[in-house]
């Protein structure tokens, strides 16, 4: 088993190596250029459409409102990566890693926009009348039948990866946080998670989106307010912290305190890797959620969908990164969630670690809900609607198992599968970029109309 784990670690290091990061960033940059930077200069339009998206298009089709679809997507993306992932990037790459997370988000918005446009444009009804879409459908219908195997590979990798990265790993993180901060046993946490997960996902996308509709804004705003307390407490240091982030994006960060120092390449590597892990731009998952939204216009859905990357990385991740740098905690030598807790403790002594622990638990819980929908749609594509209820039952059982099991190997396998599911999606994005551009030019004016 140790040999297998060593082999998987090597494979994971390869698939998430420089080639993958260049492929994901390069695809985003290519799409951003093909679109003339539209995803960036239409951020204001995207924000307005998110608000209007609480009600679907009057002439549209779908199962939930576009806003609810976005909240389902954010439920899956705002997770452990926004707290522990950002901290790890800073601990290993220095403050400059935050800058490269920002750059990843700016090109990632074009990736996310294109994923959603293609997913909605090529979506269809399954045999039970549900609206389904995502990279697997875009590949089969957009690239043709001879490329259908590529869509099948995406669905297979996504359907398997979800049990790790979107389920057991999240449950394990919740159990660890609850045990450390509140002395809950992993078994007790597992039982609570089992009940909550069953109550939500057995109701399908309507119940998942209903929970996400109120829980995601509540948890995001609550965390941002807590982070703002840290920034206000250290207000005088904010300009210097921003300068430090920008400076160390292009110059090495010297060793100081418990921080071992980091080269510019490390800042780029960890900033990009953790940014992608957090916002999932390039994985293709956003299109799966937005395909369920009530809409008649793929471009409008794309503008709404790309705001997931904006909120996840440019807002939530930025708050974590700034809190860690402005508080000076980044020089402590700590990493992961402990580093974020240390930063919050400087402004909220005695309760800072509990605030982060609760935020991490809620973030991870919503990730379990959101990823259950992704996994369900992947298996629906592979096997058909008859797979849905067995999948939901297995997903619920896996949550308990994840809370009470050591998951080092499961994390590595799931992380590798995440990279493998990105490859078919990126191929489709590059091949179908002309379709995205054509739809954007034809429908952008209609996408911005008020209905």
C-alpha positions in Angstrom: 0.0 0.0 0.0 2.9 2.4 0.8 4.3 1.7 -2.7 1.0 2.4 -4.3 0.6 5.7 -2.4 4.1 6.7 -3.4 3.3 6.0 -7.0 0.0 8.0 -6.8 1.9 10.9 -5.2 4.3 10.8 -8.2 1.4 10.6 -10.7 -0.4 13.5 -8.9 2.7 15.6 -9.0 2.9 15.0 -12.8 -0.7 15.6 -13.7 -0.8 18.8 -11.6 2.7 19.8 -12.7 3.7 22.9 -14.8 2.2 21.4 -18.0 -1.3 21.2 -16.5 -1.1 24.7 -15.0 0.1 26.1 -18.3 -2.7 24.3 -20.1 -5.4 25.7 -17.8 -4.0 29.2 -17.7 -3.2 29.2 -21.4 -6.7 28.1 -22.3 -8.2 30.9 -20.1 -5.9 33.5 -21.7 -6.7 32.3 -25.2 -10.4 32.5 -24.5 -10.0 35.9 -22.9 -8.2 37.2 -26.0 -10.8 35.6 -28.4 -13.5 37.3 -26.5 -11.7 40.6 -26.5 -11.6 40.8 -22.7 -15.4 40.8 -22.5 -15.6 38.7 -19.3 -13.6 41.4 -17.5 -15.3 44.5 -18.8 -18.7 42.9 -18.4 -18.2 42.2 -14.6 -20.8 44.9 -13.8 -23.3 43.4 -16.2 -22.6 40.0 -14.6 -23.4 41.4 -11.2 -26.7 42.9 -12.4 -27.7 39.6 -14.1 -26.9 37.7 -10.9 -29.5 39.8 -9.1 -32.0 39.6 -11.9 -31.4 35.9 -12.1 -33.5 35.2 -9.0 -36.3 34.8 -11.6 -35.6 32.9 -14.8 -36.2 34.1 -18.3 -39.9 34.3 -19.0 -39.4 32.3 -22.2 -36.7 30.0 -20.8 -36.6 26.3 -19.8 -34.9 24.7 -16.8 -35.4 23.4 -13.3 -34.2 26.2 -11.0 -33.6 30.0 -11.3 -30.2 31.1 -12.7 -29.4 32.6 -9.3 -30.1 29.3 -7.6 -27.9 27.5 -10.2 -25.1 29.9 -9.4 -25.5 29.4 -5.7 -25.3 25.6 -6.3 -22.1 26.2 -8.2 -20.7 28.4 -5.4 -21.8 25.9 -2.8 -19.4 23.5 -4.5 -16.5 25.9 -5.1 -16.4 27.9 -1.9 -14.9 25.3 0.4 -11.8 24.2 2.2 -9.6 25.8 -0.6 -10.8 29.3 0.4 -9.5 28.9 3.9 -6.8 26.2 4.1 -5.9 26.3 0.4 -5.1 30.1 0.4 -3.1 29.7 3.6 -1.1 26.8 2.1 -0.3 28.9 -1.0 1.1 31.7 1.1 3.0 29.4 3.4 4.7 27.7 0.5 4.9 30.5 -2.1 4.9 33.7 0.0 2.5 36.6 -0.2 3.1 36.9 -4.0 1.0 33.7 -4.4 -2.1 35.9 -3.7 -1.4 38.0 -6.7 -1.1 35.0 -9.0 -4.4 33.7 -7.6 -5.9 37.0 -8.8 -4.4 36.6 -12.2 -5.8 33.0 -12.3 -9.2 34.3 -11.6 -9.1 37.0 -14.3 -8.3 34.5 -17.0 -10.5 31.9 -15.3 -13.6 34.1 -15.7 -13.2 33.6 -19.5 -12.9 29.8 -19.0 -15.9 29.7 -16.7 -18.0 31.9 -19.1 -17.1 29.6 -22.0 -17.9 26.4 -20.1 -21.3 27.7 -19.2 -22.1 29.0 -22.6 -21.3 25.6 -24.2 -23.1 23.6 -21.5 -26.3 25.6 -21.9 -26.1 25.8 -25.7 -25.7 22.0 -26.0 -27.9 20.9 -23.1 -30.8 18.5 -23.5 -33.6 16.7 -21.6 -32.9 13.2 -20.2 -35.4 10.4 -20.4 -37.1 11.7 -17.2 -37.5 15.2 -18.6 -34.6 16.8 -16.6 -32.5 19.5 -18.2 -28.9 18.2 -18.3 -25.7 19.6 -19.7 -22.0 20.0 -19.1 -18.7 19.2 -20.9 -19.8 15.6 -21.8 -22.8 16.9 -23.7 -20.9 19.7 -25.3 -18.2 17.3 -26.5 -20.7 14.7 -27.9 -22.9 17.3 -29.6 -20.4 19.9 -30.5 -17.4 17.8 -31.6 -19.5 14.9 -33.0 -20.1 11.3 -32.3 -16.5 10.2 -32.9 -15.4 12.3 -30.0 -18.1 11.1 -27.6 -15.6 8.9 -25.8 -13.9 12.0 -24.6 -17.2 13.1 -23.0 -17.5 9.7 -21.4 -14.0 10.0 -19.9 -15.0 13.4 -18.4 -18.1 11.9 -16.9 -16.3 8.9 -15.5 -13.4 10.9 -14.0 -15.9 13.4 -12.6 -18.2 10.8 -11.2 -15.4 9.1 -9.3 -13.5 12.3 -8.3 -16.6 13.6 -6.6 -16.5 10.9 -3.9 -13.1 12.0 -2.9 -12.6 15.8 -3.4 -16.3 16.7 -3.1 -17.3 14.3 -0.4 -15.0 12.3 1.8 -12.2 14.8 1.9 -14.7 17.6 2.8 -16.3 15.4 5.5 -12.8 14.6 6.9 -12.0 18.3 7.1 -15.2 19.1 9.0 -14.5 16.3 11.4 -11.0 17.5 12.0 -12.1 21.0 12.6 -14.9 20.0 15.0 -12.6 17.7 17.0 -9.8 20.3 17.3 -12.0 23.3 18.2 -15.0 21.8 19.9 -13.8 18.3 20.9 -16.4 16.5 18.9 -15.6 12.9 18.0 -15.3 12.1 14.3 -18.2 9.5 14.7 -20.5 12.2 16.1 -19.6 14.6 13.3 -20.1 11.8 10.8 -23.6 11.0 12.0 -24.6 14.7 11.9 -23.2 15.0 8.3 -25.0 11.8 7.3 -28.4 13.1 8.4 -27.9 16.6 6.9 -26.6 15.2 3.6 -29.5 12.8 3.3 -32.1 15.5 4.1 -30.7 17.7 1.3 -29.5 15.6 -1.6 -32.3 13.1 -1.6 -34.5 15.9 -2.7 -32.5 16.5 -5.8 -31.5 19.8 -7.5 -34.6 21.7 -6.2 -33.7 21.0 -2.6 -30.0 21.5 -3.1 -30.5 24.8 -4.8 -33.1 25.9 -2.1 -30.6 25.2 0.6 -27.7 26.9 -1.4 -30.0 29.9 -2.1 -29.9 31.0 1.5 -26.9 29.2 3.0 -24.3 30.3 0.5 -24.9 34.1 0.7 -25.2 33.8 4.5 -21.9 31.9 4.9 -20.0 34.0 2.4 -21.1 37.3 3.9 -20.5 36.0 7.5 -16.9 35.0 6.6 -16.3 38.3 4.8 -17.5 40.3 7.8 -15.2 38.2 10.1 -12.2 38.8 7.7 -13.1 42.6 7.6 -12.7 42.6 11.4 -9.1 41.5 10.9 -8.5 44.1 8.2 -10.0 46.9 10.2 -8.0 45.9 13.3 -4.8 46.1 11.2 -6.0 49.0 8.9 -2.8 50.9 9.1 -0.9 47.9 7.7 -3.3 47.2 4.7 -1.4 49.4 2.1 1.9 47.8 3.0 0.3 44.3 2.8 -1.0 45.0 -0.7 2.4 46.3 -1.7 4.0 43.1 -0.2 1.7 40.9 -2.3 2.5 42.7 -5.5 6.2 43.0 -4.8 6.7 39.3 -4.0 4.7 38.3 -7.1 7.8 39.3 -9.1 10.7 39.2 -6.5 11.7 36.3 -4.1 10.3 36.4 -0.6 13.2 36.2 1.9 13.1 33.9 4.9 11.7 35.7 7.9 10.5 34.4 11.3 9.1 30.9 10.7 8.7 31.5 7.0 11.4 29.6 5.0 11.4 32.0 2.0 10.1 31.4 -1.5 11.2 32.0 -5.1 9.0 33.8 -7.6 8.4 30.4 -9.3 7.0 29.1 -6.1 4.6 32.0 -5.8 3.4 31.4 -9.3 3.1 27.7 -8.9 1.2 27.7 -5.6 -0.9 30.7 -6.4 -2.1 29.3 -9.7 -2.6 25.8 -8.3 -4.6 26.8 -5.3 -6.5 29.4 -7.3 -7.6 26.7 -9.7 -8.4 24.3 -6.9 -10.6 26.9 -5.3 -12.6 28.3 -8.2 -12.6 25.2 -10.4 -12.2 27.2 -13.7 -11.2 24.6 -16.3 -12.8 21.6 -14.6 -16.1 22.1 -16.4 -18.3 21.7 -13.3 -20.0 25.1 -13.5 -21.7 24.2 -16.8 -23.3 21.2 -15.1 -25.0 23.4 -12.5 -25.9 26.3 -14.9 -27.5 23.8 -17.3 -30.3 23.3 -14.8 -31.1 27.1 -14.7 -34.2 28.5 -16.4 -32.9 30.4 -19.4 -33.3 30.9 -23.1 -29.9 32.5 -23.6 -26.6 30.7 -23.1 -24.6 34.0 -23.1 -26.8 35.3 -20.2 -26.1 32.1 -18.3 -22.4 32.4 -19.1 -22.2 36.0 -17.7 -24.0 34.8 -14.5 -21.8 31.7 -14.3 -18.5 33.5 -14.6 -19.3 35.5 -11.5 -18.7 32.3 -9.5 -15.0 32.7 -10.1 -15.3 36.4 -9.3 -17.0 35.8 -5.9 -14.9 32.7 -5.0 -11.4 34.0 -5.8 -11.4 37.8 -6.2 -13.7 38.2 -3.1 -13.5 35.3 -0.6 -10.0 34.1 -1.3 -8.7 37.7 -1.3 -10.2 38.2 2.2 -8.3 35.2 3.5 -5.1 36.2 1.8 -5.2 39.8 3.0 -6.1 38.8 6.5 -3.1 36.5 6.7 -0.6 39.0 5.2 -1.9 42.1 7.0 -1.8 40.4 10.4 1.8 39.3 9.9 0.7 35.6 10.5 2.3 34.6 7.2 5.8 34.7 8.9 4.8 32.3 11.7 5.8 29.1 9.9 2.3 27.7 10.2 0.3 26.4 7.2 -3.2 25.4 6.2 -6.3 26.2 8.3 -4.1 26.8 11.4 -2.4 29.7 9.6 -5.8 31.3 8.9 -6.9 30.7 12.4 -3.8 32.4 13.7 -4.5 35.5 11.5 -8.1 35.7 12.8 -6.9 35.3 16.4 -4.9 38.5 16.2 -8.2 40.5 15.8 -10.5 38.2 17.7 -8.5 36.7 20.6 -10.1 33.6 22.1 -12.7 33.1 19.4 -10.8 33.5 16.1 -10.0 29.9 15.8 -13.6 28.9 16.4 -14.8 31.4 13.8 -12.5 29.8 11.2 -13.4 26.3 12.2 -17.2 27.0 11.9 -16.6 28.8 8.5 -14.5 25.8 7.3 -17.2 23.4 8.4 -20.0 25.3 6.6 -17.9 25.8 3.5 -17.1 22.1 3.3 -20.7 21.1 4.0 -22.0 23.1 1.1 -19.2 21.6 -1.1 -20.6 18.2 -0.3 -24.1 19.3 -1.4 -22.9 21.0 -4.6 -20.6 18.2 -5.7 -23.3 15.7 -5.1 -25.2 17.3 -8.0 -22.1 17.2 -10.3 -21.5 13.5 -9.5 -25.2 12.7 -10.0 -25.2 14.3 -13.5 -22.0 12.5 -14.5 -23.5 9.1 -13.6 -26.8 10.1 -15.2 -24.8 10.6 -18.4 -23.0 7.3 -18.1 -25.8 5.0 -16.9 -29.1 7.0 -17.2 -31.7 8.2 -14.6 -31.8 4.8 -13.0 -28.5 5.6 -11.4 -29.7 8.7 -9.5 -31.2 7.2 -6.3 -28.4 4.6 -5.8 -25.9 7.4 -6.3 -27.5 9.6 -3.7 -27.6 6.7 -1.2 -23.9 5.9 -1.8 -23.0 9.6 -1.6 -24.7 9.9 1.8 -22.9 6.8 3.2 -19.5 8.0 1.9 -19.9 11.2 3.9 -19.9 9.2 7.2 -17.0 7.1 6.0 -15.0 10.2 5.2 -15.6 11.7 8.6 -14.2 8.7 10.4 -11.4 7.5 8.0 -7.8 8.6 7.4 -7.9 9.9 3.8 -4.3 10.8 2.6 -4.6 8.3 -0.2 -8.2 9.2 -1.1 -7.2 12.9 -1.3 -4.3 12.1 -3.7 -6.5 9.9 -6.0 -9.3 12.4 -6.1 -6.9 15.2 -6.9 -5.5 13.2 -9.7 -9.0 12.4 -11.1 -9.7 16.2 -10.9 -6.8 16.9 -13.3 -7.9 14.1 -15.6 -11.4 15.4 -15.8 -10.0 18.8 -16.7 -8.2 17.5 -19.8 -11.4 16.6 -21.9 -13.0 19.9 -20.9 -10.0 22.0 -21.9 -9.8 20.2 -25.3 -13.5 20.9 -25.9 -13.1 24.6 -24.9 -10.2 25.1 -27.3 -12.0 23.2 -30.1 -15.3 24.9 -29.6 -14.0 28.4 -29.0 -15.4 29.6 -32.3 -18.9 28.5 -31.2 -18.5 30.5 -28.0 -17.4 33.6 -29.9 -20.2 33.3 -32.4 -22.9 32.9 -29.7 -21.4 35.8 -27.8 -21.5 38.2 -30.7 -25.0 37.1 -31.7 -26.6 37.0 -28.2 -24.7 39.5 -26.1 -27.2 42.3 -26.6 -30.1 40.0 -25.8 -28.2 38.7 -22.8 -28.2 42.1 -21.2 -31.8 42.9 -21.8 -34.1 43.1 -18.8 -36.9 40.6 -19.0 
